[in-house]
Amino acid sequence: MMGRRGQTRPTGVITLNTGSGAVAENHAYQLRTPVLALAFGLVQVQITTAASDRVTAAEVEFARQLAKQTQDFARCVERIHRRGVTAA
């Protein structure tokens, strides 16, 4: 489970399943910051920086955290897939 900053609890949770058709794409641009697009059927989530022309240290840290957690997620999914386990 992801760590929480302080004691703040989420006010809502959205679960997007990674079944067939789920896509993750990074869109890099020369004149603006990148956009990470996550598509789950008809639902799409876009992650980008607050400003399209600059990046803060906090945004760099978030991107690194996102990459690490995504890599950890992939390892877990791969491990379960290799074992042939069907998660319930």
N, C-alpha and C positions, 0 to 999 in steps of 0.2 A: 504494500500500500504506500502511496506517496506520502511523504512527510508534509505536515501542515505548518505553515508559518504562524507562530503564536498559538492562541487557542481559538481562533476564528473558525467557525464551522461553515461549510458550504450552505448556501440558501437553496440550491437546486443542483441536481445531478442529471446529466444527459448521457445515456449509454448509446454508443454507435457500434454496432457489431461489424466485425471485419470479414464477413462472409464473402462469397463470390461477388465480384464487381467492385469491391472496395479498392480505392486507388489513393496513393500518396504521391504528389508531384511537387517539386520545387521549381518555381518560376523565377529565374534570375534575369535581371534587367540591367542595362547599362546606365540608365538615367534615373533610377529609383531603387529603393531597397527591395529585396526579394519577397516573394509571397509563397508560403507553403500551403498548398491546397490539399485537403483531405476530402475525398468524395465517398459517400456511403449511399449508393443508389441515388435517390432524389435529394438527399441532404448533402450539402457541401459546407465545410468549415475552412475558412482562410485565416492563416496566421501571418501577421506582418508587424512591422514596427509602428510605433505611434506616429512618427513623421516619415514621409516618403523620401526625404532627402538627407537624413542623418540617423545615426545609431548611437544609443547611449550604452554606457558600461553595463547597466542593468539588463538591457536587451541582449547584449553579448552573453552575459551570464545565463539568462533564460535560454538562449539558443543552445548553449553548451549543456545545460541541464536537460533540455528536451532531447538532444542527441544522445546523451548517456542513457536516459530512461527509455528511449526508443530502442537503443541497442540492447539493453537489458530485457525489454519486452520480446524482441526478436529471438534472443537466446532461449528464453523460457518457452516460447512457441515452438522453436526448432527442437528443443529437448523433448517436449511432449509429442511432437510429430514423429520423431525418431523412435520413441517407445511404442508408438501406435496406440496411444491412449486417447480415448474420446472423452473430453471433458464434459461434465454434465452441467 
